[in-house]
Amino acid sequence: MKNKLILIFSLFHSIIIFSQENILSFSLQEAIDYAIENNRTSKMAALDIKAAEKQKWETTTIGLPQISASIDYNNWLKQQVSLIPAEFFGGNTGEFAEVTFGTKQTMNGTVKLEQLIFDGSYLVGLQSAKVFLEISKNAKEKTNLEVRKAVINAYGNVLLAEESVKILERNITVLKKNLHEITKIYENGLGDEESVEQLQITLSGVESNLKNTSRLKTLAYQMLNITLGTDLNANTILTDNLETLTAQHIVLELLNAEDNIENTIDYKISKNDEKAKTLLVKLEQSKALPTLRGFVNAGYSGNNEDFHFLKHDQKWFGSSLLGVSMNIPIFSSGGRSAATQRAKINLEKAKETLTETEQKLKLQIASAKSDYQFAIEDYDNKKQNLNLAERIEQKNQTKFFEGITTSFELRQAQTQLYTAQQEFLQAMLDVVNKKAALETVLNQI
């Protein structure tokens, strides 16, 4: 019996430890850092950078020495017959002798070293590989910015749902207490039935909102888990609260931040696209230049009537060759010129896109600053409104139980309070989200 108890205790202890290991606890910044490493979109962007680095090296190796080897084995099932003038062998003029050249079987082994000496397109290709790597890094930077903003939004939505549930539960507790009191008053013949019914309607509505908000809270946690890159139903705990985050995200200096367009990620991406289009023009132009390659090869060949190539008495004849090959493009019927003109047109389009991107970014920054400033102002306004709504509801509740005001007026005050509560929570979330949006467009983290 003692051994069984020890076994049960060990299993229970292991389950507790396993459960604790599966709990993920995050502050907002910890959640952002975790998502940058584990979010699936962020992972793919990181893999794109690695692929771009490999492609850069792949392009570089084109201009480095290339060594290849080949082994050829030939077996004439029926050897080719050649006709030679018979007079070469003392025959009659005008007649031909049938002869075969070489042995029935041959084997050749060759090693070849090639080196690119000059190729204009290769030089452009090296530059393009660097730009492509920069583009991949820009894509990763943009992905990180978007993941950060998504985590802030998802984290805030969870906190909003949590706070909403708490407020609704408190409201239900107060309503139930009021309903209990007014029911007792009504049962004692001192109140009217309508007052009881009004409170029942209000309580029913708040309870329904609580059920819906509880479901939304579950969905909010799942959305956060997806954004973090963890399991959908992971047990995630948030250590920050909405009020603290709101206070931390009210940074008035950000409204006066310099509009450094060149620092924004969208500008960097557009600028790199212009660089890429410029290199494509150079690439098409380089195709009119000659290419020069050098090579050295060496090999051995063996001949035999039977397959005796692996025997030590097989004779092998060596050969080697040094050469240079130049390819000079002369006439392409206007094809190269058309390709170059097309590349120049695409470059012009890229320049126009860059200019348009600059203008749009200026507008986006101005709009984001305006939205952030409004969020801060609206937060202060909603905070004051909540205080007023709480006082009004408390006064109406006192008046109602004193018989001065009606249940309908109390319900209006309660509804006004519940609306003010939700608007205040949303105002806090807007401050956090609008700051994240402004930081994203400014690329200021």
GUTORZA-985484 format. One record per residue (C-alpha): residue number from 1; x, z, y. Coordinates in Angstrom, 2 decimals. Last residue first. Example, Ala and Ser with C-alpha at 12.3 -4.5 7.8 and 13.67 -1.06 7.14 Angstrom:
GUTORZA-985484
num/c1/c3/c2
2/13.67/7.14/-1.06
1/12.30/7.80/-4.50
//
This chain:
GUTORZA-985484
num/c1/c3/c2
445/10.91/-32.02/50.57
444/10.83/-34.49/53.44
443/10.05/-38.01/52.24
442/7.99/-38.52/55.40
441/5.08/-39.99/53.35
440/5.40/-37.25/50.75
439/5.86/-34.44/53.25
438/2.65/-35.51/55.00
437/0.69/-35.63/51.72
436/2.04/-32.23/50.65
435/1.01/-30.75/54.00
434/-2.44/-32.28/53.56
433/-2.75/-30.74/50.07
432/-1.81/-27.18/51.08
431/-3.94/-27.17/54.24
430/-6.80/-28.82/52.35
429/-6.75/-26.07/49.70
428/-7.22/-23.41/52.37
427/-10.09/-25.41/53.92
426/-11.70/-25.78/50.47
425/-11.67/-22.02/50.00
424/-13.15/-21.54/53.46
423/-15.85/-24.14/52.82
422/-16.76/-22.41/49.56
421/-17.15/-19.03/51.25
420/-19.01/-20.51/54.24
419/-21.53/-22.15/51.89
418/-22.09/-18.86/50.07
417/-22.56/-17.06/53.40
416/-25.09/-19.61/54.69
415/-27.02/-19.32/51.42
414/-27.06/-15.55/51.83
413/-28.25/-15.76/55.42
412/-30.99/-18.22/54.45
411/-32.00/-15.96/51.56
410/-32.26/-13.01/53.90
409/-34.48/-15.02/56.27
408/-36.75/-15.93/53.35
407/-36.83/-12.31/52.17
406/-38.28/-11.33/55.54
405/-36.81/-9.16/58.31
404/-37.53/-5.63/59.61
403/-38.51/-4.03/56.30
402/-35.55/-1.65/56.26
401/-34.36/-3.30/53.06
400/-34.49/-6.64/54.82
399/-32.82/-5.38/57.99
398/-29.83/-4.12/56.00
397/-29.56/-7.39/54.07
396/-29.95/-9.37/57.27
395/-27.10/-7.41/58.89
394/-24.86/-7.89/55.86
393/-25.62/-11.63/55.74
392/-24.85/-12.00/59.45
391/-21.60/-10.04/59.13
390/-20.47/-12.09/56.13
389/-21.43/-15.34/57.89
388/-19.43/-14.35/60.97
387/-16.31/-13.56/58.92
386/-16.75/-16.80/57.00
385/-17.14/-18.79/60.23
384/-13.90/-17.28/61.58
383/-12.03/-18.33/58.43
382/-13.67/-21.76/58.55
381/-12.40/-22.29/62.10
380/-8.87/-21.17/61.31
379/-8.81/-23.45/58.25
378/-10.30/-26.31/60.27
377/-7.44/-26.04/62.76
376/-4.85/-26.11/59.98
375/-6.60/-28.99/58.19
374/-6.96/-30.87/61.51
373/-3.21/-30.63/62.07
372/-2.56/-31.90/58.55
371/-4.96/-34.81/58.95
370/-3.41/-35.78/62.28
369/0.11/-35.58/60.84
368/-0.97/-37.73/57.88
367/-2.55/-40.30/60.21
366/0.55/-40.53/62.39
365/2.75/-40.84/59.29
364/0.48/-43.48/57.77
363/0.39/-45.49/61.02
362/4.17/-45.48/61.33
361/4.41/-46.35/57.64
360/2.05/-49.30/58.10
359/4.19/-50.71/60.91
358/7.43/-50.36/58.94
357/5.82/-51.86/55.83
356/4.67/-54.87/57.86
355/8.23/-55.47/59.06
354/9.53/-55.18/55.49
353/6.82/-57.53/54.22
352/7.79/-60.09/56.85
351/11.41/-59.85/55.73
350/10.37/-60.24/52.08
349/8.31/-63.33/52.96
348/11.33/-64.85/54.69
347/13.40/-64.15/51.58
346/10.75/-65.84/49.42
345/11.04/-68.93/51.65
344/14.83/-68.83/51.29
343/14.51/-68.71/47.47
342/12.19/-71.74/47.57
341/14.71/-73.61/49.72
340/17.49/-72.81/47.24
339/15.37/-73.98/44.29
338/14.52/-77.20/46.12
337/18.20/-77.84/46.88
336/19.16/-77.19/43.26
335/16.54/-79.65/42.00
334/17.41/-82.39/44.50
333/18.12/-85.01/41.82
332/20.65/-82.62/40.24
331/23.89/-84.40/41.11
330/27.48/-83.21/40.90
329/27.77/-79.86/39.10
328/31.42/-79.35/38.06
327/32.16/-77.56/34.77
326/35.78/-76.63/34.26
325/37.31/-75.74/30.88
324/40.82/-74.47/30.40
323/42.71/-74.59/27.14
322/45.10/-72.99/24.69
321/44.92/-73.92/21.01
320/46.25/-72.53/17.76
319/46.69/-73.82/14.20
318/47.65/-72.36/10.84
317/47.62/-74.06/7.46
316/46.80/-71.98/4.40
315/48.02/-72.71/0.90
314/46.39/-70.91/-1.99
313/49.05/-69.41/-4.26
312/47.79/-65.87/-3.70
311/44.30/-66.61/-4.99
310/41.27/-65.91/-2.81
309/40.82/-69.54/-1.78
308/40.66/-70.77/-5.36
307/37.16/-72.22/-5.17
306/37.91/-75.63/-6.69
305/39.15/-78.96/-5.27
304/41.09/-77.10/-2.60
303/41.73/-76.99/1.13
302/42.61/-74.07/3.41
301/42.35/-73.63/7.15
300/43.80/-71.01/9.46
299/42.89/-70.15/13.00
298/43.89/-69.46/16.56
297/41.93/-69.72/19.78
296/42.77/-69.32/23.42
295/40.27/-69.88/26.21
294/39.98/-70.29/29.97
293/36.79/-70.74/31.94
292/36.06/-72.29/35.33
291/32.68/-72.80/36.93
290/32.13/-75.27/39.75
289/29.93/-74.40/42.74
288/26.44/-75.86/43.26
287/24.91/-72.98/41.28
286/26.27/-70.61/43.92
285/23.56/-71.68/46.37
284/20.81/-70.62/43.96
283/22.49/-67.26/43.48
282/23.05/-66.77/47.19
281/19.32/-67.26/47.82
280/18.57/-64.82/44.98
279/20.95/-62.34/46.61
278/18.91/-62.42/49.82
277/15.71/-61.86/47.80
276/17.27/-58.77/46.21
275/18.38/-57.42/49.57
274/14.83/-57.90/50.95
273/13.44/-56.05/47.92
272/15.93/-53.28/48.64
271/14.52/-52.96/52.14
270/10.95/-52.79/50.79
269/11.91/-50.02/48.36
268/13.77/-48.10/51.06
267/10.82/-48.46/53.43
266/8.44/-47.14/50.79
265/10.78/-44.20/50.14
264/10.78/-43.02/53.73
263/14.17/-42.32/55.31
262/14.21/-45.58/57.25
261/10.95/-44.64/58.95
260/12.40/-41.50/60.52
259/9.28/-40.25/62.32
258/10.91/-37.07/63.62
257/9.07/-33.89/62.68
256/6.82/-32.49/65.41
255/3.88/-31.80/63.10
254/6.32/-30.33/60.58
253/7.23/-27.63/63.10
252/3.69/-26.27/62.70
251/4.38/-25.09/59.17
250/1.20/-23.69/57.64
249/2.07/-24.18/53.99
248/3.30/-20.63/53.34
247/0.06/-19.11/54.68
246/-1.97/-21.47/52.49
245/0.14/-20.64/49.45
244/-0.48/-16.93/49.97
243/-4.24/-17.42/50.26
242/-4.42/-19.69/47.20
241/-2.57/-17.40/44.81
240/0.78/-17.89/43.12
239/1.57/-16.72/39.57
238/-0.29/-19.43/37.68
237/-0.69/-18.97/33.91
236/-0.87/-21.89/31.48
235/-2.01/-21.56/27.85
234/-1.57/-25.14/26.71
233/-4.77/-27.09/26.03
232/-3.59/-30.51/27.21
231/-0.05/-29.99/25.92
230/2.69/-30.26/28.53
229/3.67/-33.02/30.94
228/3.05/-30.95/34.08
227/0.42/-33.45/35.24
226/-1.34/-33.25/31.87
225/-1.26/-29.46/32.01
224/-2.66/-29.48/35.55
223/-5.53/-31.74/34.48
222/-6.26/-29.39/31.58
221/-6.28/-26.37/33.90
220/-8.68/-28.17/36.26
219/-10.95/-29.12/33.35
218/-11.21/-25.48/32.32
217/-11.92/-24.49/35.93
216/-14.61/-27.19/36.16
215/-16.42/-25.57/33.23
214/-16.25/-22.19/34.95
213/-17.47/-23.81/38.19
212/-20.52/-25.21/36.40
211/-21.41/-21.85/34.86
210/-20.87/-20.07/38.18
209/-22.99/-22.61/40.06
208/-25.87/-21.96/37.63
207/-25.49/-18.23/38.17
206/-25.60/-18.78/41.95
205/-28.80/-20.83/41.70
204/-30.52/-18.30/39.43
203/-29.57/-15.45/41.74
202/-31.04/-17.23/44.79
201/-34.27/-18.04/42.98
200/-34.55/-14.48/41.67
199/-33.94/-13.13/45.18
198/-36.78/-15.25/46.53
197/-39.03/-14.19/43.65
196/-38.52/-10.48/44.33
195/-39.24/-10.94/48.03
194/-42.31/-13.02/47.17
193/-43.72/-10.17/45.07
192/-44.16/-7.93/48.09
191/-42.73/-4.50/48.75
190/-43.84/-0.82/48.85
189/-46.05/-0.76/45.75
188/-43.69/1.31/43.63
187/-43.07/-1.72/41.41
186/-42.11/-3.68/44.54
185/-39.56/-1.07/45.58
184/-38.12/-1.01/42.06
183/-37.93/-4.82/42.07
182/-36.26/-4.72/45.49
181/-33.57/-2.39/44.16
180/-32.88/-4.36/40.98
179/-32.83/-7.64/42.88
178/-30.36/-6.20/45.39
177/-28.06/-4.98/42.61
176/-28.37/-8.29/40.81
175/-27.58/-10.11/44.03
174/-24.48/-8.00/44.72
173/-23.11/-8.56/41.19
172/-23.96/-12.27/41.40
171/-22.06/-12.59/44.67
170/-19.04/-10.88/43.14
169/-19.15/-13.27/40.17
168/-19.48/-16.24/42.53
167/-16.47/-15.06/44.52
166/-14.33/-14.61/41.40
165/-15.35/-17.99/39.98
164/-14.61/-19.71/43.28
163/-11.18/-18.05/43.44
162/-10.26/-19.36/39.98
161/-11.64/-22.83/40.72
160/-9.66/-23.05/43.96
159/-6.54/-21.78/42.20
158/-6.94/-24.49/39.57
157/-7.53/-27.14/42.22
156/-4.42/-25.98/44.09
155/-2.22/-26.43/41.02
154/-3.69/-29.92/40.47
153/-3.10/-30.94/44.10
152/0.39/-29.44/44.20
151/1.22/-31.04/40.84
150/-0.02/-34.45/42.04
149/2.05/-34.19/45.22
148/5.18/-33.37/43.23
147/4.45/-36.17/40.75
146/4.04/-38.61/43.64
145/7.34/-37.56/45.20
144/9.12/-37.65/41.85
143/7.72/-41.12/41.17
142/8.93/-42.32/44.56
141/12.43/-41.02/43.80
140/12.35/-42.61/40.35
139/11.25/-45.95/41.84
138/14.04/-45.71/44.41
137/16.52/-45.07/41.60
136/15.23/-48.15/39.79
135/15.56/-50.21/42.98
134/19.12/-48.94/43.45
133/19.96/-50.02/39.89
132/18.48/-53.45/40.62
131/20.61/-53.64/43.76
130/23.75/-52.90/41.74
129/22.79/-55.52/39.13
128/22.17/-58.03/41.90
127/25.68/-57.54/43.28
126/27.19/-58.21/39.85
125/24.92/-61.23/39.40
124/26.11/-62.68/42.70
123/29.67/-62.62/41.39
122/28.51/-64.14/38.11
121/26.60/-66.91/39.92
120/29.79/-67.96/41.67
119/31.66/-68.44/38.39
118/35.45/-68.28/38.29
117/37.96/-67.33/35.61
116/35.66/-66.35/32.75
115/37.86/-65.46/29.80
114/37.47/-66.57/26.20
113/39.44/-65.45/23.12
112/38.67/-67.23/19.86
111/39.51/-66.26/16.28
110/39.12/-68.93/13.60
109/38.91/-69.00/9.78
108/38.44/-72.27/7.92
107/37.60/-72.96/4.27
106/37.50/-76.31/2.52
105/36.14/-77.63/-0.80
104/36.08/-81.19/-2.20
103/39.50/-82.03/-0.87
102/40.33/-84.43/1.91
101/39.54/-88.06/2.41
100/37.54/-90.31/0.10
99/38.37/-94.00/-0.43
98/36.51/-97.24/-1.00
97/38.72/-100.32/-0.41
96/37.52/-103.10/1.81
95/37.84/-106.89/1.58
94/38.35/-109.27/4.47
93/42.02/-109.87/3.69
92/42.81/-109.45/0.01
91/44.48/-106.33/-1.27
90/48.01/-105.02/-0.71
89/46.93/-101.43/0.12
88/46.41/-101.97/3.84
87/44.99/-105.41/2.94
86/42.01/-103.60/1.41
85/40.64/-102.68/4.83
84/39.44/-99.01/4.56
83/35.85/-97.99/3.80
82/35.08/-94.27/3.82
81/33.17/-92.37/1.15
80/31.68/-88.95/1.92
79/32.07/-86.39/-0.80
78/29.15/-85.47/-2.95
77/28.40/-81.78/-3.33
76/31.04/-81.31/-0.66
75/31.66/-77.54/-0.43
74/32.31/-76.15/3.03
73/33.20/-72.56/4.00
72/33.35/-71.56/7.64
71/34.62/-68.21/8.98
70/34.10/-67.36/12.63
69/35.57/-64.90/15.11
68/34.67/-63.95/18.66
67/36.51/-62.29/21.50
66/35.15/-62.12/25.06
65/37.38/-61.05/27.95
64/35.48/-59.56/30.91
63/33.34/-61.54/33.38
62/30.17/-61.29/31.28
61/30.96/-57.58/30.75
60/29.77/-56.76/34.28
59/26.25/-58.04/33.60
58/25.88/-55.77/30.56
57/27.32/-52.89/32.60
56/24.60/-53.33/35.22
55/22.01/-53.72/32.48
54/23.12/-50.43/30.97
53/22.76/-48.71/34.34
52/19.33/-50.32/34.80
51/18.23/-49.01/31.38
50/19.36/-45.50/32.34
49/17.43/-45.77/35.60
48/14.34/-46.99/33.74
47/14.66/-43.99/31.40
46/14.40/-41.68/34.43
45/11.26/-43.53/35.55
44/9.82/-43.11/32.04
43/10.48/-39.38/32.16
42/8.79/-39.08/35.56
41/5.70/-40.85/34.23
40/5.68/-38.51/31.23
39/5.93/-35.35/33.32
38/8.61/-33.18/31.70
37/11.57/-32.94/34.07
36/9.84/-33.45/37.43
35/6.87/-31.53/36.00
34/8.93/-28.39/35.38
33/10.39/-28.44/38.88
32/6.92/-28.84/40.41
31/5.48/-26.03/38.26
30/8.37/-23.77/39.22
29/7.68/-24.53/42.89
28/4.00/-23.65/42.49
27/4.76/-20.46/40.57
26/4.52/-20.98/36.88
25/3.85/-19.15/33.61
24/3.63/-21.10/30.36
23/2.37/-19.14/27.34
22/3.42/-20.67/24.02
21/6.30/-18.20/23.54
20/3.90/-15.30/24.05
19/1.66/-16.60/21.28
18/4.59/-16.87/18.89
17/5.68/-13.31/19.73
16/2.15/-11.98/19.13
15/1.84/-13.91/15.87
14/5.19/-12.58/14.69
13/4.12/-8.98/15.43
12/0.89/-9.50/13.49
11/2.82/-10.94/10.56
10/5.27/-8.04/10.61
9/2.43/-5.47/10.84
8/0.64/-7.10/7.88
7/3.83/-7.05/5.81
6/4.53/-3.40/6.68
5/0.95/-2.48/5.78
4/1.26/-4.30/2.47
3/4.52/-2.52/1.69
2/2.86/0.85/2.34
1/0.00/0.00/0.00
//
